[in-house]
Amino acid sequence: MTESKYPRIHLTIDNCFAIKRWVKPEEWARIIREEIGGITCVQASTDLEIDLDFCPPDYVENWIKEVKRCEEKYGIKLVSFYSGYATYRSVNLLNWDKSYRDRFRDVYIFGTIDMAQELNANAGATLQAFSEEMLQDPKKFAAAEEMLLDYAVQSAKHAKDKGILYGFEQMYTPTQGLWRIKDVKKLIRNVYKHNKAPLYTTIDTAHMAGQAGFYMPSDRQFEEMINSRSAKAFRLPDEMKFMISKGTTLAELKKAANRYEYWFSNKGDEDLFCWLQEVSCYSPIMHMQQTDGSYSAHRPFTEQYNKTGIVNPKDVLEAIVKCYDKSIEKDMPPRAQDIYLAFELFFGVTDTKEAIISAMKESVSFWRDVIKQDGKQADYWL
């Protein structure tokens, strides 16, 4: 029997829903299996008491032992680790100081990969952010991209040596970086060229919320700015805004725009389903949240948010199938054979535990209405 060309799909819960609520493995494992139900695959957020910046070695060793015990007791499997909100607030691998960058690589990235190996899991993280200093200077931005590539190659190599898949999260503004389809593909391709150690990505279903605000202005819009000597509501680098305020020509302004090409999104970057059709085959982990396409608030898949939400199981699966129907791209790593669709849902400190569990249950039920069993290929449920 010929194996399907499509990936196996697994519904997964990121245990970030439990942060500051159910903090021990015994607690969140029990909640997932006995109160939420319907899920056996778990993604561990490093925010949930396993951030390696804070954890001594004995603690990590005991945590891993406890997770293994809970896997057996509750019939769950920890399938991946992912960086949490703490690291999301930093520039990480693009910090100005090499000792900081190296420590982040060694302690956080390599450390998380090592933990993942202990549990036969995959891993991923938000790797970077581009500071204003970098964004406002094309030469510094190019240097930052080269620095990021170097660390990404090192991370991919470490993951390959440990036998796990590692990825980075795609984002939705120039500051966050890796926010355009072509940038994500470029990094994946360039990393793989170095030593055939693959680096994958993580598509988030609402990380297309910012790209529509960064389209390249049209010639007419540039001319209106020149005539009014105001950039108005357009998001432009300081040099271009200065040129407009002092007076310039369309030709000179377009030359500047070309130098700052990395500021501007392309049509399709704002569309979840374009991302899925182009990149899902390189996204073994996906983060799922409901959205209307204009925000990334990590809302659950409840009736309230599903009314205006654009994320639904059939459309997601259809887009994944379309991606795998395309010809295999040259110089890219092997396509993901398994995709873990991970509910990455956030709740406020004022939310009751009952409301959290109810929203999680409803979200799982919404997806289980279509994906009734883990491990089937994406086309099976269409």
JOKALIN-V265817 format. One record per pair of residues at least 6 apart in sequence whose C-alpha atoms are under 7 Angstrom apart, sorted by the first residue. I is the first residue (numbers start at 1). GAP is how many residues later the second one is. Records with the same first field share a line. If there is no record, write none. Layout:
I=GAP ; GAP
//
This chain:
6=315 ; 318 ; 371 ; 372 ; 373
7=329 ; 330 ; 331 ; 332 ; 370 ; 371
8=329 ; 330 ; 331 ; 367 ; 368 ; 369 ; 370
9=329 ; 330 ; 331 ; 365 ; 366 ; 367 ; 368 ; 369
10=329 ; 330 ; 331 ; 364 ; 365
11=28 ; 30 ; 329 ; 330 ; 331 ; 363
12=27 ; 29 ; 30 ; 31 ; 328 ; 329 ; 330 ; 331
13=28 ; 29 ; 30 ; 329 ; 330 ; 331
14=28 ; 29 ; 30 ; 31 ; 328 ; 329 ; 330
15=27 ; 28 ; 29 ; 30
16=29 ; 32 ; 328 ; 329 ; 330
17=328 ; 329 ; 330
18=10
19=28 ; 29
22=6
23=25 ; 26
25=41 ; 42 ; 45
26=44
29=41 ; 45
30=44
33=6 ; 41
36=321 ; 324 ; 325
37=324
38=326
40=35 ; 36 ; 37
41=35 ; 36 ; 37 ; 38
42=35 ; 36 ; 37
43=35 ; 36 ; 37 ; 38
44=36 ; 37 ; 38
45=36 ; 37 ; 38 ; 39
46=35 ; 36 ; 37 ; 38
47=37 ; 38 ; 39
52=55 ; 56
71=6
78=43
79=42 ; 43
80=36 ; 41 ; 42 ; 43
81=35 ; 41 ; 42 ; 43
82=41 ; 42 ; 43
83=41 ; 42 ; 43
88=38
91=37 ; 38 ; 39
92=9 ; 12 ; 35 ; 36
93=8 ; 11 ; 34 ; 35 ; 55
94=7 ; 34 ; 35 ; 36 ; 50 ; 54
95=6
109=46
110=45 ; 48
113=10 ; 46
116=6 ; 7
117=45 ; 47
121=43
122=42 ; 43 ; 44
123=42 ; 43 ; 44
124=42 ; 43 ; 44
125=42 ; 43 ; 44
126=42 ; 43
127=41
128=48
129=46 ; 47 ; 48
130=45 ; 46 ; 47
131=44
134=6 ; 7
135=6
136=101 ; 102
138=121 ; 122
149=38 ; 42
152=39
153=38
156=10 ; 41 ; 42 ; 43
157=40
159=6 ; 7
160=37
166=33 ; 34
167=32 ; 33 ; 34 ; 35
168=32 ; 33 ; 34
169=32 ; 33 ; 34
170=8 ; 9 ; 31 ; 32 ; 33
171=6 ; 7 ; 8 ; 36
172=7 ; 35 ; 36 ; 37 ; 38 ; 39
173=6 ; 37 ; 38
174=89
178=6
180=85 ; 89
181=88 ; 94
188=11 ; 12 ; 144
189=142 ; 143
191=7 ; 8
192=6 ; 7 ; 140 ; 141
193=138
198=135
200=82 ; 83
201=81 ; 82
202=81 ; 83 ; 84 ; 85
203=80 ; 83 ; 84
204=82 ; 83 ; 84
205=67 ; 82 ; 83 ; 84
206=83 ; 85 ; 87 ; 89 ; 90
207=89
208=61 ; 62 ; 63 ; 64 ; 85
209=61 ; 84 ; 85 ; 86 ; 87
211=54 ; 58 ; 59
212=58
214=21 ; 49 ; 50 ; 51
215=49 ; 50 ; 51
216=48 ; 49
222=28
223=27
225=6 ; 19
226=18 ; 21 ; 22
229=15 ; 16 ; 18
230=14 ; 15
231=10 ; 13
240=13 ; 16
268=6
273=46
276=43 ; 44 ; 47
277=42 ; 43 ; 45 ; 46
278=45
280=40 ; 43
281=42 ; 43 ; 54 ; 55
282=53 ; 54
283=53 ; 56
284=52 ; 54 ; 55 ; 56
285=54 ; 55 ; 56
286=54 ; 55 ; 56
287=54 ; 55 ; 56 ; 57
288=53 ; 54 ; 55 ; 56
289=9 ; 10 ; 11 ; 54 ; 55 ; 56
290=8 ; 9 ; 10 ; 11 ; 15 ; 16 ; 19 ; 21
291=8 ; 18 ; 19 ; 20
292=16 ; 17 ; 18
293=17
298=46 ; 47 ; 48
299=46 ; 47
300=45 ; 59 ; 60 ; 63
301=61 ; 62 ; 65
302=57 ; 60 ; 61
313=54 ; 57
314=68
317=61
321=57 ; 58
347=9
370=11
371=10
//
